[in-house]
Amino acid sequence: MTRDDAQALDAADPLAGLKAAFALPDGVIYLDGNSLGPPPVAVHERMADVTRRQWGEGLVRSWNTADWISAPLRVGDKIARLIGANPGEVTVADSTTVNLFKLAAGALSLRPGRRTILSEAGNFPTDLYALQGLEGLLGGRARLKTVAPEDLVAAIDEDTACVVLTQVHYKTARRWDLAAVTAAAHAKGALMLWDLCHSAGAVAVDLNAAQADLAIGCSYKYLNGGPGAPAFLFVAERHQGALTSPLTGWMGHAEPFAFEDGYRPAADIRGQITGTPPILGLAALEAGVDLQLQADPALVEAKGLALAELFIAQVEARAADPQLKLTGPREPGARGLHVSFAHPEGYALVQAMMAQGIVGDFRAPDIARFGFSPLFLSYVQVWDAAHALADILAERGWDRPEFRTRAAVT
Ligand SMILES: *Cc1c(COP(=O)(O)O)cnc(C)c1O
């Protein structure tokens, strides 16, 4: 493929028009929307309206007049449309870590005779840490078991209360078959909890078609909700009411403004809300979700996979460095939208690209990771980034002391 070919793909790209809806700096090729999505242009005005008019003028009245109180459910219903859920099955609350803890605890309570929470070794650390915390809290009542991905399905047994997996792996981009693994969990009577951090806004997800039980996900990655944006969680309607949260706060109460002493959980998705919703974060997130809703998820996935394929092909065709190795699957059907290359100088390599305005990230111990957000990237940008990477490798452009100094966040 030549650069002209890439330009022709851009000319025919049905999503090309959405690029203008993002406020990205000139001269930057942003390959890290999988870690922190860029701001939608519309977010600036929305935040100004929320802070000046709703907060500044409406003050506390805005809980009613600006309908702040419904924001978690309203934005949740919008996210539901992106992940194959029904209205009332998704809410925005807390962080992904906290939501994982809540839903895994709830899953255990729905499977009283079973002790095992099964996950994948090498899952995103916070997922494992949250489950370890739950295990510690519950003593002998819960046991976290992690196995290699190839052994996972066979490890589901009669003691498994819940299987917890990240659909698209944060390092390798390997993608689980959502429907097949959910069915395997159900066949053994276990519940299925999906982490959609690298799926929502990236690959087409249909939770209800797969009969998934529970799901969680970040909204600051492909949903462009802003740094630390509140996360989402999904509880299939059939489990609502029975699934209790271990973090019982007033916003999960059936009638928060009755101010009763005793906790009575809301029987719907609100039962998974803990405290006061973060309105500023929700406002920014809603701008990102509204933008995402303008794109057909099937087109989003197809373009993202095509960008990833283009990048892999161009890097591998040109990069002569035998130490550079693709990590994770090559086949589009088996992967998500980021691409990871292992290289012993992965950190310095990412820094050298950053110096040219091409932003990716590094995942220890040796992964240079590049994300291909379909809404704002063009094929030509990806072509240019691949060639820049190949040139840096050919010229050992990473071999400078300043590129080896590690920052706090990689
Ligand atoms: C990004 C990510 C998280 C982050 O969780 P936070 O609570 O937002 O810090 C969790 N799990 C996975 C799989 C992720 O990729």
Ligand as a Chemical Component Dictionary entry (heavy atoms), coordinates in Angstrom:
data_LIG
# 
_chem_comp.id                   LIG 
_chem_comp.type                 NON-POLYMER 
_chem_comp.pdbx_formal_charge   0 
_chem_comp.three_letter_code    LIG 
# 
loop_
_chem_comp_atom.comp_id 
_chem_comp_atom.atom_id 
_chem_comp_atom.alt_atom_id 
_chem_comp_atom.type_symbol 
_chem_comp_atom.charge 
_chem_comp_atom.model_Cartn_x 
_chem_comp_atom.model_Cartn_y 
_chem_comp_atom.model_Cartn_z 
_chem_comp_atom.pdbx_ordinal 
LIG C1 C1 C 0 -8.257  0.969  31.822 1  
LIG C2 C2 C 0 -8.707  -0.261 32.490 2  
LIG C3 C3 C 0 -9.158  -0.232 33.825 3  
LIG C4 C4 C 0 -9.083  1.038  34.634 4  
LIG O1 O1 O 0 -9.876  1.017  35.764 5  
LIG P1 P1 P 0 -10.032 2.373  36.607 6  
LIG O2 O2 O 0 -10.836 2.001  37.770 7  
LIG O3 O3 O 0 -10.678 3.377  35.708 8  
LIG O4 O4 O 0 -8.675  2.856  36.960 9  
LIG C5 C5 C 0 -9.658  -1.404 34.366 10 
LIG N1 N1 N 0 -9.676  -2.551 33.648 11 
LIG C6 C6 C 0 -9.217  -2.603 32.374 12 
LIG C7 C7 C 0 -9.267  -3.882 31.627 13 
LIG C8 C8 C 0 -8.706  -1.470 31.764 14 
LIG O5 O5 O 0 -8.239  -1.521 30.539 15 
# 
loop_
_chem_comp_bond.comp_id 
_chem_comp_bond.atom_id_1 
_chem_comp_bond.atom_id_2 
_chem_comp_bond.value_order 
_chem_comp_bond.pdbx_ordinal 
LIG C1 C2 SING 1  
LIG C2 C3 SING 2  
LIG C2 C8 DOUB 3  
LIG C3 C4 SING 4  
LIG C3 C5 DOUB 5  
LIG C4 O1 SING 6  
LIG O1 P1 SING 7  
LIG P1 O2 DOUB 8  
LIG P1 O3 SING 9  
LIG P1 O4 SING 10 
LIG C5 N1 SING 11 
LIG N1 C6 DOUB 12 
LIG C6 C7 SING 13 
LIG C6 C8 SING 14 
LIG C8 O5 SING 15 
# 
